[in-house]
Amino acid sequence: MKQKSILETVNGYRRRLTGRHKGGIWVISAQSLLTATGFSLVIPFLSLYLYQDRGLPMTTVGSIMMVAGFCSAGAHIVGGELSDRFGRRPVVIIPLAVRVVVYAAMALLIAASAPVWAIATSYIVGQAIGMMGRPASSAIVADLSPRKRLTEAFSLFRVGMNLGWAAGPAIGGYLATFMPYSWLFGVSALLTAMALLIVFFWLKESNIRAKEKMGPRNLSHIFKDKTFLAYTTVSLVVFLLMGQMMSTLSIFTVDFMGLSTAQYGMLLTTNGLMVVFLQYPVSFKLGSMSKPKVLIAGSLLFTLGYFTFGWADGFALAVLAMVVVTMGEIIYAPAALAVIGELAPPRYSGRYMGVFGLTQIMGISMGPLLGGILLDALPTSPLLLWGIISMLGVVAAFGYYLWSVKYKLPDTAAD
């Protein structure tokens, strides 16, 4: 009887959860799971490959990541515009197809020890075109969710993405122990192809299409939206901080702390698993809390977590620091997207998500350059290094406070 009661409780929870969100949100979450797994299986280790195997200085590695980010940022705006004009579905499908081809090409280039410029160019092109689908995916979530459930819906979307982030580095770190790095790109191509098939057969169009033609003039009303512009400006500071995880942190933990590549992979897996198991329940509990307060709390947790890396002298403290950083991410990320969902007129969700995505990519891409410069300048001063980086979170928290005082965003409680 007791076992039956537990099963009934689990099944009841599952039915309530699946019935709470439309099918398109589940499809796009599954797609994000597979693409995130493919991406995180290889890209976090790309900085290590360029630095250790090809002998590039960290400043050059950071510059490559920054250029890729800037190109991706521009692609975000194009992707948002296209998804408003022609629909979300094709703008998700085409970039997935391009990514399959790029991952296969990078497998061949790295296997042949091709010139660094060829590898870097392939990475930059693949990132730019691949990222065109990101604002369309976010817009689908906004299209299919009522305002009161936006934070929940984006949390579910992030669970799929971060389950991929949890699996990818662990799989990549394990496969790298007996498989050439180039082969991992073949695995990424296969996973991305699976995501492409799921979207092609099961994702339906969700867009309320805009009637205007595409062009720079269509963005003019966004740049007159002072509430939105102020919000994205403050968010840029947070994204500079978040950008340290993929490049600066990998080099610091492996080359400066002496952790193994597998241990760095486990740090990313810790991040992903925490998001998978805690993202939805935490967001559900915080649904009735003022979004500016949620953003401030998340920014301050980022500060505490990254500063803890300055004290870390082994794997255990590094895990603790990652736990704190991840709690900041869990609190911050879905609320940040939910604010955009509330600020954007419904038929222009793609456009607003595209511009916000531009800000996100710019910040996350400039972050590794900042981190690379500080790593080269402060190789023996981890406290100073991470102290400078972590102060970005304090700046952002103060910025969100000022934004919340000047621009009153209506609070929306969860259903």
Long-range contacts (C-beta under 8 A, 24 or more apart in sequence): 20-149, 20-152, 21-144, 21-145, 21-149, 21-152, 21-153, 21-156, 22-144, 22-145, 23-202, 23-204, 24-140, 24-143, 24-144, 24-203, 24-204, 24-206, 25-140, 25-141, 25-144, 25-145, 25-153, 25-156, 25-157, 26-156, 27-198, 27-199, 27-202, 27-203, 28-92, 28-137, 28-140, 28-141, 28-157, 28-160, 28-199, 28-203, 29-156, 29-157, 29-159, 29-160, 29-161, 30-160, 30-195, 30-198, 31-92, 31-96, 31-137, 31-160, 31-195, 31-198, 31-199, 31-203, 32-137, 32-157, 32-160, 32-161, 32-164, 33-160, 33-161, 33-163, 33-164, 33-195, 34-164, 34-191, 34-192, 34-194, 34-195, 34-198, 35-96, 35-99, 35-164, 35-191, 35-192, 35-195, 36-160, 36-161, 36-162, 36-163, 36-164, 36-165, 36-168, 37-163, 37-164, 37-165, 37-167, 37-168, 37-171, 37-191, 38-99, 38-103, 38-164, 38-168, 38-187, 38-188, 38-189, 38-190, 38-191, 38-192, 38-195, 39-164, 39-168, 39-188, 40-164, 40-165, 40-167, 40-168, 40-169, 40-172, 40-268, 40-272, 41-168, 41-169, 41-171, 41-172, 41-175, 41-184, 41-187, 41-188, 41-191, 42-103, 42-106, 42-172, 42-181, 42-184, 42-185, 42-187, 42-188, 43-246, 44-168, 44-169, 44-172, 44-246, 44-250, 44-264, 44-265, 44-268, 45-172, 45-173, 45-176, 45-181, 45-184, 45-250, 45-261, 46-123, 47-246, 47-247, 47-250, 47-251, 47-368, 48-250, 48-251, 48-254, 48-261, 49-110, 49-181, 50-116, 50-119, 50-120, 51-251, 51-255, 52-255, 53-181, 54-116, 56-116, 57-376, 58-251, 58-372, 58-375, 58-376, 59-369, 59-372, 59-373, 59-376, 61-247, 61-251, 61-368, 61-372, 62-247, 62-248, 62-368, 62-369, 62-370, 62-371, 62-372, 62-373, 63-369, 63-372, 64-120, 64-123, 64-124, 65-246, 65-247, 65-365, 65-368, 65-369, 66-365, 66-366, 66-368, 66-369, 67-120, 67-124, 67-365, 68-123, 68-124, 68-127, 68-128, 68-365, 69-127, 69-361, 69-362, 69-364, 69-365, 69-366, 70-361, 70-362, 70-365, 71-124, 71-125, 71-127, 71-128, 72-127, 72-128, 72-130, 72-131, 72-361, 72-365, 73-357, 73-358, 73-359, 73-361, 73-362, 73-365, 74-128, 74-358, 75-128, 75-129, 75-131, 75-132, 76-131, 76-132, 76-134, 76-135, 76-354, 76-355, 76-357, 76-358, 76-360, 76-361, 77-219, 77-354, 77-355, 77-357, 77-358, 78-132, 78-354, 79-131, 79-132, 79-133, 79-134, 79-135, 79-136, 79-350, 79-354, 79-357, 80-135, 80-136, 80-139, 80-350, 80-351, 80-352, 80-353, 80-354, 80-355, 80-357, 81-214, 81-218, 81-219, 81-350, 81-351, 81-354, 82-132, 82-136, 82-214, 82-350, 83-135, 83-136, 83-139, 83-207, 83-350, 83-354, 84-139, 84-207, 84-209, 84-210, 84-347, 84-348, 84-349, 84-350, 84-351, 85-209, 85-210, 85-213, 85-214, 86-209, 87-205, 87-207, 87-209, 88-136, 88-137, 88-139, 88-140, 88-143, 88-205, 88-206, 88-207, 88-350, 89-136, 89-199, 89-203, 89-204, 89-205, 89-206, 91-132, 91-133, 91-136, 91-350, 92-133, 92-136, 92-137, 92-140, 92-199, 92-203, 93-133, 93-196, 93-199, 93-200, 94-132, 94-133, 95-129, 95-130, 95-131, 95-132, 95-133, 96-130, 96-133, 96-192, 96-195, 96-196, 96-199, 97-196, 98-126, 98-129, 98-130, 99-126, 99-129, 99-130, 99-189, 99-192, 100-189, 100-192, 100-193, 100-196, 102-126, 102-129, 102-130, 103-185, 103-186, 103-188, 103-189, 103-192, 104-185, 104-186, 104-189, 106-182, 106-185, 107-182, 107-183, 107-184, 107-185, 107-186, 107-189, 108-182, 109-182, 110-181, 110-182, 110-185, 111-180, 111-182, 111-183, 131-357, 131-361, 134-353, 134-357, 135-350, 135-353, 135-354, 135-356, 135-357, 136-350, 136-353, 138-337, 138-340, 138-349, 138-353, 138-357, 139-206, 139-207, 139-349, 139-350, 139-353, 140-203, 140-206, 141-337, 141-341, 142-340, 142-341, 142-344, 142-346, 142-349, 142-353, 143-206, 143-207, 143-208, 143-346, 143-349, 144-206, 145-341, 146-415, 147-341, 147-342, 147-412, 148-287, 148-412, 148-413, 148-414, 148-415, 149-414, 149-415, 150-337, 150-338, 150-341, 150-342, 150-412, 151-283, 151-286, 151-287, 151-291, 151-334, 151-335, 151-338, 151-414, 152-280, 152-283, 152-284, 152-287, 152-334, 152-414, 154-283, 154-333, 154-334, 154-337, 154-338, 154-341, 155-279, 155-280, 155-282, 155-283, 155-284, 155-334, 156-280, 158-275, 158-279, 158-333, 158-334, 159-275, 159-276, 159-279, 159-280, 162-271, 162-272, 162-275, 162-276, 162-279, 163-272, 163-275, 163-276, 164-272, 165-268, 165-271, 165-272, 165-275, 166-268, 166-269, 166-271, 166-272, 166-273, 166-275, 166-276, 167-269, 167-272, 168-268, 168-272, 169-264, 169-265, 169-266, 169-268, 169-269, 169-272, 170-265, 170-266, 170-268, 170-269, 172-265, 173-261, 173-262, 173-264, 173-265, 173-266, 174-262, 174-265, 176-261, 177-262, 207-347, 207-350, 208-346, 208-347, 209-347, 210-347, 210-348, 210-351, 218-351, 219-351, 219-355, 222-348, 222-351, 222-352, 222-355, 225-343, 226-407, 227-343, 227-407, 227-409, 228-340, 228-343, 228-352, 228-355, 230-403, 230-406, 230-407, 231-339, 231-340, 231-343, 231-403, 231-407, 232-355, 232-356, 232-359, 233-359, 233-399, 234-396, 234-399, 234-400, 234-403, 235-336, 235-356, 235-359, 235-360, 235-363, 235-396, 236-359, 236-362, 236-363, 237-363, 237-392, 237-395, 237-396, 237-399, 238-298, 238-299, 238-302, 238-332, 238-336, 238-363, 238-392, 238-393, 238-396, 239-359, 239-360, 239-361, 239-362, 239-363, 239-364, 239-367, 240-363, 240-364, 240-366, 240-367, 240-370, 240-392, 241-302, 241-303, 241-306, 241-367, 241-389, 241-390, 241-392, 241-393, 241-396, 242-302, 242-329, 242-363, 242-364, 242-367, 243-363, 243-364, 243-365, 243-366, 243-367, 243-368, 243-370, 243-371, 244-306, 244-367, 244-368, 244-371, 244-389, 245-271, 245-325, 246-364, 246-368, 247-367, 247-368, 247-371, 247-372, 248-367, 248-368, 248-371, 248-372, 248-374, 248-375, 248-389, 249-309, 249-371, 251-372, 251-375, 252-309, 252-375, 252-382, 252-385, 253-318, 256-375, 256-379, 256-382, 257-312, 257-313, 257-314, 257-318, 259-315, 259-318, 263-315, 263-318, 266-319, 267-318, 267-319, 267-322, 270-319, 270-322, 270-323, 270-326, 271-322, 271-325, 271-326, 271-329, 274-323, 274-326, 274-327, 274-330, 275-326, 275-329, 275-330, 278-327, 278-330, 279-330, 279-334, 282-330, 282-331, 283-330, 283-334, 283-335, 284-414, 286-331, 286-335, 287-413, 287-414, 288-411, 288-413, 288-414, 290-404, 290-411, 291-335, 291-338, 291-339, 291-409, 291-411, 292-400, 292-401, 292-403, 292-404, 292-409, 293-404, 294-331, 294-332, 294-335, 295-332, 295-335, 295-336, 295-339, 295-397, 295-400, 296-397, 296-400, 296-401, 297-328, 297-331, 297-332, 298-328, 298-329, 298-330, 298-331, 298-332, 298-333, 298-335, 299-328, 299-332, 299-393, 299-394, 299-396, 299-397, 299-400, 300-328, 300-393, 300-394, 300-397, 301-325, 301-327, 301-328, 301-331, 301-332, 301-393, 302-328, 302-329, 302-332, 302-390, 302-392, 302-393, 302-396, 303-390, 303-391, 303-392, 303-393, 303-394, 303-397, 304-328, 304-390, 304-393, 305-390, 306-386, 306-389, 306-390, 306-393, 307-386, 307-387, 307-390, 308-386, 309-382, 309-386, 310-382, 310-383, 310-384, 310-385, 310-386, 310-387, 310-390, 311-382, 311-383, 312-382, 328-393, 339-409, 342-409, 342-410, 342-412, 343-409
